[in-house]
Amino acid sequence: MERNVWRKASASGGNGGQCVEVMVTDEAVKVRDTKDAGAGPVHVYTHGEWQAFVDGVKKGEFDL
């Protein structure tokens, strides 16, 4: 994955900005709300924290 570029899921198109963007850097993974247009907060996670989150999503740990 290309680093230092904000990305959002291709499935999020046309939803009025109701999505998040993710940027992977050498040091961390950053997450922000798209509708804030870069003016809102950025959440920063270690690569290990992000991988644990992604693994949990894939395993259905957050399903309602």
C-alpha positions as CSV (number, residue, x, y, z in Angstrom):
1,M,0.0,0.0,0.0
2,E,1.3,3.5,-0.9
3,R,2.2,5.4,2.2
4,N,1.5,9.0,3.2
5,V,-1.6,9.3,1.1
6,W,-5.2,9.6,2.6
7,R,-7.4,6.8,1.3
8,K,-11.0,5.9,1.7
9,A,-12.9,2.7,0.7
10,S,-14.0,2.6,-2.9
11,A,-17.4,1.4,-1.6
12,S,-17.8,4.8,0.2
13,G,-18.4,6.8,-3.0
14,G,-21.6,9.0,-3.2
15,N,-22.6,8.7,0.5
16,G,-22.3,12.4,1.3
17,G,-19.0,12.2,3.1
18,Q,-20.1,9.7,5.7
19,C,-16.9,7.7,5.8
20,V,-13.4,7.8,7.2
21,E,-10.0,8.1,5.5
22,V,-6.9,6.2,6.5
23,M,-3.2,7.1,5.9
24,V,-0.4,4.6,6.5
25,T,3.0,6.2,7.4
26,D,6.2,4.5,8.4
27,E,5.5,5.4,12.1
28,A,1.7,4.9,12.4
29,V,-1.7,4.6,10.9
30,K,-3.9,7.8,10.9
31,V,-7.7,7.9,10.7
32,R,-9.9,11.0,10.1
33,D,-13.5,11.8,9.3
34,T,-13.9,12.7,5.6
35,K,-16.6,15.3,6.2
36,D,-14.3,17.4,8.3
37,A,-12.2,18.1,5.1
38,G,-9.0,17.7,7.0
39,A,-9.9,20.3,9.7
40,G,-11.1,17.8,12.4
41,P,-9.1,15.5,14.7
42,V,-6.8,12.7,13.4
43,H,-6.7,9.5,15.4
44,V,-3.2,7.9,15.4
45,Y,-2.6,4.2,16.0
46,T,0.5,2.0,16.0
47,H,0.8,-0.6,13.2
48,G,0.1,-3.3,15.8
49,E,-3.0,-1.6,17.1
50,W,-4.3,-1.1,13.6
51,Q,-3.6,-4.7,12.7
52,A,-5.4,-5.9,15.8
53,F,-8.4,-3.8,14.8
54,V,-8.5,-5.1,11.2
55,D,-8.2,-8.7,12.5
56,G,-11.1,-8.1,14.8
57,V,-13.2,-6.7,12.0
58,K,-12.4,-9.7,9.8
59,K,-13.4,-12.1,12.6
60,G,-16.7,-10.3,13.2
61,E,-15.8,-9.2,16.7
62,F,-17.6,-5.9,16.2
63,D,-20.8,-7.2,14.6
64,L,-24.0,-6.2,16.3
